Amino acid sequence: MKFRFLLWMLGRRMARASRDNPAFREQLEGKDLVFQLHTLDGKIARHFIVKDRQVSARRGQHAQPAFAIGFKDGATGFALMTAKNAQLAFMQGIQNKTIQIQGNPALVIWFQGLAKHLKPRKKAVEKQAA
């Protein structure tokens, strides 16, 4: 359930960032693709549509994503996507086969670059705490 919620929130945050964050929008420049995050058993899947510098998300699998990241199960997906060092966690997941990449691996690296724009900024968090 946590993984399903995480994917839903990821879609909402990317949609908002594609409207409000110029650096995020710049990363979307020239991209027209669909990518997917899912569990290997197919029980949890969400695909993300990148078109005209906007991102939208839909539940379920897409017939032909440009790339897909499959996680062993929902708990593994949640743990790897929320790890402090996500890049290291992804690399280890690929090595121990708890993550499977399908499609263009260069786009997976592009996606990981997008993720850095979705983290809350420290200054914004500090202001809220004050």
LINMOMO-V207615 format. One record per backbone hydrogen bond with DSSP energy under -0.5 kcal/mol. NH is the residue of the N-H (numbers start at 1). CO is the residue of the C=O. Records with the same first field share a line. If there is no record, write none. Layout:
BEGIN
NH = CO  CO
END
This chain:
BEGIN
5 = 1
6 = 2
7 = 3
8 = 4
9 = 5
10 = 6
11 = 7
12 = 8
13 = 9
14 = 10
15 = 11
16 = 12
17 = 13
18 = 14
19 = 15  16
20 = 16
21 = 17
22 = 20
25 = 21
26 = 22
27 = 23
28 = 24  25
29 = 25  26
31 = 28
33 = 50
35 = 48
36 = 67
37 = 46
38 = 69
39 = 44
40 = 71
42 = 39
46 = 37
47 = 58
48 = 35
49 = 56
50 = 33  48
51 = 49  54
53 = 31
54 = 51
56 = 49
58 = 47
60 = 45
65 = 62
66 = 34
67 = 34
68 = 102
69 = 36
70 = 68  100
71 = 38
72 = 98
77 = 73
78 = 74
79 = 75
80 = 76
81 = 77
82 = 78
83 = 80
86 = 83  84
89 = 85
90 = 86
91 = 87
92 = 88
93 = 89
94 = 90
95 = 91
96 = 92
97 = 94
98 = 93
99 = 93
100 = 70
102 = 68
104 = 66
105 = 103
107 = 104
108 = 104
109 = 105
110 = 106
111 = 107
112 = 108
113 = 109
114 = 110
115 = 111
116 = 112
117 = 114
118 = 115
119 = 115
125 = 121
126 = 122
127 = 123
128 = 124
129 = 125
130 = 126
END
